[in-house]
Amino acid sequence: MKKILLLSDTHSHIDDAILKYVQQADEVWHAGDIGDLEVTDTIKKFKPLRAVYGNIDDAQARLEFPLHNRFMCEEVSVWITHIGGYPGKYNPNIKAEITANPPQLFICGHSHILKVMFDKKHNLLHMNPGACGKSGFHQVRTMLRFVIEGNKIKDLEIIEIEKRV
């Protein structure tokens, strides 16, 4: 069993509100737009991290993290990328791969809009944790927390950090 904290779009921001949840997880997954690598370096001091780079990330982040991260967690196949779209509106660059080789869990960021949807056509769960940084149009900073046990994804929680003013 793994307790996962999923976040995205930190845009160089890390604070105690995020770190409180980092410390409660077994692993942290970051779906891109990290910004300053101090964010991921700080997370890695506490927990194992899987991440991808996003469109705002510099060459240093692109050297450290891939554009796509496909892996197994327990018995669940996972694909994390930054700009992926969502069921019915996948990014054209990944649509063929999703069709040919769909993961069980497809994660992306970029939109700053928290969204969890089941894709019946490809039999996968799509997650976008929204944005937990302070840059962007989003009004509430959000993350997702869930458990992977064997081949099950369960106990999904939406974490709202704070309303932005």
C-alpha positions in Angstrom: 0.0 0.0 0.0 1.3 3.5 -1.0 -0.1 6.8 0.1 0.4 9.3 -2.7 0.3 13.0 -2.6 -0.2 14.4 -6.1 0.5 18.1 -6.9 1.3 20.3 -9.9 2.0 23.8 -11.0 3.9 25.0 -7.9 5.6 27.7 -10.1 8.5 28.0 -7.6 6.3 28.0 -4.5 6.7 25.6 -1.6 5.4 26.3 1.9 4.6 24.6 5.2 1.0 24.1 4.1 2.3 21.8 1.2 5.0 20.2 3.3 2.5 19.2 6.0 0.9 16.9 3.4 4.2 15.8 2.0 5.2 14.4 5.3 2.0 12.4 5.5 2.5 10.6 2.2 4.7 7.6 1.2 5.5 9.2 -2.2 5.0 12.6 -3.8 4.2 12.9 -7.5 4.6 16.3 -9.3 2.9 16.8 -12.6 5.1 19.7 -13.9 5.6 23.4 -13.9 7.9 23.1 -10.9 9.6 26.4 -11.4 12.6 26.7 -9.0 14.1 23.2 -8.3 14.3 24.2 -4.7 10.6 23.0 -4.7 11.6 19.4 -5.7 14.8 19.5 -3.7 12.8 20.3 -0.6 10.2 17.6 -1.2 13.0 15.0 -1.8 14.4 15.8 1.7 11.2 14.3 3.1 9.8 11.7 0.7 10.5 9.9 -2.6 9.5 12.0 -5.6 8.4 11.3 -9.1 8.0 14.3 -11.3 7.9 15.6 -14.9 8.9 19.0 -16.3 6.3 21.4 -17.5 6.2 24.2 -20.1 7.6 26.9 -17.7 10.5 24.7 -16.5 14.0 25.6 -17.5 16.8 23.4 -19.0 18.0 22.4 -15.5 14.6 20.9 -14.6 14.4 19.3 -18.1 17.7 17.6 -17.3 16.5 16.3 -14.0 13.0 15.2 -14.9 11.4 13.7 -18.0 8.5 15.0 -20.1 6.7 11.7 -19.6 7.0 9.4 -16.6 5.5 6.0 -17.1 5.9 3.5 -14.2 4.2 0.9 -12.1 3.1 1.7 -8.5 2.1 -1.6 -6.8 0.1 -3.2 -9.7 -1.2 0.1 -11.2 0.3 1.4 -14.5 0.8 5.2 -14.2 1.6 7.9 -16.8 2.4 11.4 -15.7 2.9 14.2 -18.1 2.3 18.0 -17.8 0.2 18.8 -20.9 -2.0 15.8 -21.4 -5.6 17.0 -21.8 -8.4 14.9 -20.4 -10.9 12.3 -21.6 -12.4 13.3 -24.9 -9.8 16.1 -25.3 -6.4 14.5 -25.0 -3.4 16.4 -26.3 -2.8 15.3 -29.9 0.8 14.5 -29.1 -0.2 11.7 -26.7 -3.6 10.6 -28.1 -2.2 7.8 -30.2 -0.2 6.4 -27.3 -3.2 6.6 -24.9 -5.2 4.6 -27.5 -2.5 2.0 -28.2 -1.1 1.6 -24.7 -3.4 3.2 -22.0 -2.2 3.3 -18.4 -4.6 2.6 -15.6 -3.9 6.1 -14.1 -3.2 9.1 -16.4 -2.1 12.2 -14.6 -1.4 15.7 -15.9 -1.3 19.3 -14.7 -1.1 22.5 -16.7 -4.7 23.7 -16.6 -4.7 24.7 -12.9 -8.1 23.1 -12.8 -8.6 20.2 -10.5 -10.3 17.3 -12.4 -10.8 13.6 -11.8 -12.6 11.7 -14.5 -13.0 8.1 -15.6 -12.3 7.5 -19.3 -14.7 4.7 -20.2 -13.3 4.5 -23.8 -9.7 3.8 -22.6 -10.6 2.3 -19.3 -8.4 4.6 -17.3 -8.7 7.1 -14.5 -7.6 10.7 -15.3 -6.4 13.0 -12.5 -5.3 16.6 -12.6 -4.6 18.0 -9.1 -5.1 21.6 -10.0 -2.4 24.0 -8.9 -0.8 24.3 -5.4 1.4 27.3 -6.3 0.5 30.9 -6.0 0.9 31.9 -9.7 -2.0 31.6 -12.1 -5.7 32.3 -12.3 -6.9 29.6 -9.9 -8.7 30.8 -6.8 -8.0 27.8 -4.5 -4.7 26.0 -4.2 -5.4 22.3 -4.5 -3.7 18.9 -4.4 -4.9 15.3 -4.4 -4.2 12.5 -2.0 -5.0 8.8 -2.6 -3.9 5.3 -1.9 -2.7 2.6 -4.3 -3.1 -0.9 -2.9 -2.4 -3.7 -5.3 -4.4 -2.9 -8.4 -6.8 -0.5 -6.7 -6.8 3.3 -6.5 -8.8 4.3 -3.5 -9.4 6.8 -0.7 -9.2 9.8 -3.0 -9.2 13.1 -1.2 -9.2 16.7 -2.5 -7.0 18.9 -0.5 -7.8 22.6 -0.6 -4.9 24.6 0.9 -6.3 28.1 0.9 -8.3 30.5 -1.1 -6.1 33.0 -2.8 -6.8 36.6 -2.2 
